[in-house]
């Protein structure tokens, strides 16, 4: 018998959820262009917003989708959005960059404060499963090969920070609230060949 409150499918501490990040600016640009051409109606606008906001804030999907209009409506670029993570119960400050700020502006027009920022068709919050299915569809339509899910947004943030912007891994570990740098390296999809490639960099 499964104990009350226990989800056997929930990942254990430090488990790495199987999902691939986008690994280059080219992939991100391709997906953004795909979403822009399919941004017809409220759903299309929401899809652009959740993708751009997600890859620029590194929220877990469960925390991303619980955001309400009142949480962000008064924020400007450079302001800090403080949230409490559902998984760790830790408070996490997220500084909004220009892209994250711009992404959600269309979702704030004439919206009640208590409405969810990323709404489903029924008016409630978009579910993690639905977001995962959307990400899979977007990546498939863009011709990407891999295993994608709602976690792809957060993992893309991490991968790009380390591999493109050169962010020290220990800083990303702090941002993602991981228990070790080893976990962070696995999380962003750095493999043995990536590590070996560093030794080919002649100094």
N, C-alpha and C positions, 0 to 999 in steps of 0.2 A: 504493500500500500504506500502511495506517495504521501509524505507528510504534508499537512496543511500549510499553504503558503510557499511550498517548494515547487519550482518549475524545473523538471528534468532536462528541458531543452535550453535553459538559460546557461550561458557560458560561465564557467567557473572563473575565479580570480586568476588573472593573467593569461587566460585562454586567448588565443588570437582567432578572431572570427574570420572565416575564409571569405575574403572579398578582395578584389584587386583595386588599386588606385589607378587613376589616370596618371601617366608617367611623363608627360611632356606638355609644354605650352601649346604645341601643335594639336594634340588630342583635345585639350581644353577648348582651344579656339574652334575646332571642328564641332564640338558638342554645343558650344554657345551659338554658333551660326545655325546649327540645326534647330535649336530651341527658338531662336529669333524668327526663323521662317515659319515656325508652327505656333507662334504666339498669337493665336486667334481666339479672342474671347477670354473670359476670366481664368480658365484653366491654363491656357498658354502663358498668360502673364504670371500666374502663380508658379508655373513650372520654371520659368526663367529665374524668378525671384528665389525659389528654394534652392536651386542649383548654385547660383552665384553667391547667395548668402552662406550656404552650407560649406562650400570649398574655401571661403574666406574667414570662417569663424571656428571651424573644427568642432562644432557641437556634435555630441552623440545624437543619433536620429531622435531618440525619445525626448531629449532635452530641446532639440531644435523645434520639434512639432508641438511642444506644449507652450511655446511662446504666444503671448497675446499682444494685441495692438497696444495696450497700455504700457507694456514692457519696453517698447521701442519708439513710441510716437514722438517723444520729446528729445531723442538723442540726435547728435550731430556727429560728423566724422571726427574721430579722435576721442569721443566720449566712451565711457566704460559701461558695458552691460553686465551687471552682476546677476548670476543665476546660481541655483543650488543643483548640483548634478544628481539625477535620480539614482544612478548606480553607486556613486561613492559618498553621496550626501555632503560632499565638500562644496564650498562656495567657489565659483570660478569666475574671475573677472575677464571679460572679453572686450578688447578695444576695437571699435568699429573702424575699418578702413573705408576709403571712398567707395570702393566697389560694393562692399556689404551695405553701406548706407544707401547708395543709389538703387540697389537691387530691390529693396523693400518699399521704396517710396510709393510706387503705384498701388501697393496693397493697403495703404493707410488712408486713402481718399474716402471720406464719408463712411468710415467704419466705426462701429461702437467699440469703446475701450475694452470690453470684455470678450470680444470676438477673437477667435484664434487667428494668428497671423497667416498661417498656411492652411486654409480651409479645404475640406473635402466638398464634393458635390452636394452632400446633405447638410452642410453648414457647420459640422463639428470639425475637430482637428483631423488633418490628414493622418492616416495610420502609418506606422513604420513599415508594415507589409506593403501597403499601397505605394509608398515612396520607393521601396525596394524594387517593386515591379516596374515603376516608371523609369528608374535608373537603368534597369536591365534593358528596357525597350529603347531608351535613348541610345545606349551604347551599341545595341544591336543595329539600330538604324544607321548609326555612324560607321558600322563595319569594324568595330573594335572586337578583338578576340580576348576573352578572359572571363572571369567570374565576378560579376558586378552585383551590388546590392546597395541598400541605403548607407552602409558603412563606407562605400566608395567615396562619398563626399569628404568625410573626416580624414580618411586615409590619403586622399589626394592632397589635402592641406599639408599633412605631415611629409609626404614624399617630396612635394615641391619645395617646402621650406628647407629640407636637408639637401636635396640634390640640385636644386636650381638657385636657391638663395644662400646656401652655405650656412644655414643656422646650425649652431652646435647641437649635437644630439641631446646633451644634458638639458638644454633649454627647452627643446621640444618635449622631452620627458616630463618636465614640470608643467608645460602647457597642457599636455594630454592627461595629466594626473596618472602616469604609469608608475609602477613600483621600481623599475630599473631601466637603464639605457638599452640593455639587451632586449627587453620587451618592446621598446620603441623601435629599434632597428627591424625586428621581425614584423612589427605592425605596419610599417611603411613599405614593406616588401623588399628590403635590401637583402640580397642573396649573396652566396659565396662569391659569385662572379663579380658582383659590384665591389666587394671588399678587395678581391684580387686585382681589380682594375686600378685601385689606388696605388698599388705597388709599381705599376707601370708608369706612373707620373714621375718623370725625372726632374730632380731639383738641382 
